[in-house]
Amino acid sequence: MRAAAVLALGALVSGMAAAQSIYTCTDSKGRRITSDRPITDCLDREQQRMGRTGTVRETIPPSYTREERERVEAQRRAEAEKEARLAEEKRRNRALLIRYPSAAVHDKERQEALSQIDEVIAAVNKRELALAAQRKEIDTEFEFYKADPAKAPAWLKRKRDDNEKQMELQKRFLAEQEQEKKRVAQRFDEELAKLQQLWSAQVPANR
């Protein structure tokens, strides 16, 4: 008997609490709806449970289907990824401004980077000239065996083969350095275009 009375009292209290709450929302047509219980027309959007004094006691999130939840989660992930990309871009921009506070600093580093590659290219060209001179000497020695090249000594043949391999190697290396020079120049061009925007954005703040 006592247990039944307690349960009945609990149900009565819960009912009174529910009666003291007002649910409100704005439906898909823009109508403001209020009710003493959760509103079925607003299951797809937030609802607020308010007390008798008008204060918000609880914000009830939308009740989504599984497909709707998946779409919402996908949208949230996309937004989070976008925010992460923007944050990373801001970080890179700050680092770029710290490294290159002015056009003069950027141009100086550009020239230094390209000069280093030019030095390598000059060394390759010098090596090619040396190999070309060596090839002339080898060809001169082969003149003695012009009538019958098969009689040329093995060491001379190896010397000629090695010269050809070295020439081919230098040509490939030179082509790689030329491509590297273009890549570095392009990187500095892209950086400069970005930096010009960042420097311009700083001008009002520095005035």
Secondary structure in CASP SS format (residue, H / E / C, confidence):
PFRMAT SS
TARGET T0000
AUTHOR 0000-0000-0000
METHOD secondary structure of the structure
MODEL  1
M C 1.00
R H 1.00
A H 1.00
A H 1.00
A H 1.00
V H 1.00
L H 1.00
A H 1.00
L H 1.00
G H 1.00
A H 1.00
L H 1.00
V H 1.00
S H 1.00
G H 1.00
M H 1.00
A H 1.00
A H 1.00
A H 1.00
Q C 1.00
S C 1.00
I E 1.00
Y E 1.00
T E 1.00
C E 1.00
T E 1.00
D C 1.00
S C 1.00
K C 1.00
G C 1.00
R C 1.00
R E 1.00
I E 1.00
T E 1.00
S E 1.00
D C 1.00
R C 1.00
P C 1.00
I C 1.00
T H 1.00
D H 1.00
C H 1.00
L C 1.00
D C 1.00
R C 1.00
E C 1.00
Q E 1.00
Q E 1.00
R E 1.00
M E 1.00
G C 1.00
R C 1.00
T C 1.00
G C 1.00
T C 1.00
V E 1.00
R E 1.00
E E 1.00
T E 1.00
I E 1.00
P C 1.00
P C 1.00
S C 1.00
Y C 1.00
T C 1.00
R H 1.00
E H 1.00
E H 1.00
R H 1.00
E H 1.00
R H 1.00
V H 1.00
E H 1.00
A H 1.00
Q H 1.00
R H 1.00
R H 1.00
A H 1.00
E H 1.00
A H 1.00
E H 1.00
K H 1.00
E H 1.00
A H 1.00
R H 1.00
L H 1.00
A H 1.00
E H 1.00
E H 1.00
K H 1.00
R H 1.00
R H 1.00
N H 1.00
R H 1.00
A H 1.00
L H 1.00
L H 1.00
I H 1.00
R H 1.00
Y C 1.00
P C 1.00
S C 1.00
A H 1.00
A H 1.00
V H 1.00
H H 1.00
D H 1.00
K H 1.00
E H 1.00
R H 1.00
Q H 1.00
E H 1.00
A H 1.00
L H 1.00
S H 1.00
Q H 1.00
I H 1.00
D H 1.00
E H 1.00
V H 1.00
I H 1.00
A H 1.00
A H 1.00
V H 1.00
N H 1.00
K H 1.00
R H 1.00
E H 1.00
L H 1.00
A H 1.00
L H 1.00
A H 1.00
A H 1.00
Q H 1.00
R H 1.00
K H 1.00
E H 1.00
I H 1.00
D H 1.00
T H 1.00
E H 1.00
F H 1.00
E H 1.00
F H 1.00
Y H 1.00
K C 1.00
A C 1.00
D C 1.00
P H 1.00
A H 1.00
K H 1.00
A C 1.00
P C 1.00
A H 1.00
W H 1.00
L H 1.00
K H 1.00
R H 1.00
K H 1.00
R H 1.00
D H 1.00
D H 1.00
N H 1.00
E H 1.00
K H 1.00
Q H 1.00
M H 1.00
E H 1.00
L H 1.00
Q H 1.00
K H 1.00
R H 1.00
F H 1.00
L H 1.00
A H 1.00
E H 1.00
Q H 1.00
E H 1.00
Q H 1.00
E H 1.00
K H 1.00
K H 1.00
R H 1.00
V H 1.00
A H 1.00
Q H 1.00
R H 1.00
F H 1.00
D H 1.00
E H 1.00
E H 1.00
L H 1.00
A H 1.00
K H 1.00
L H 1.00
Q H 1.00
Q H 1.00
L H 1.00
W H 1.00
S H 1.00
A H 1.00
Q H 1.00
V H 1.00
P H 1.00
A H 1.00
N H 1.00
R C 1.00
END
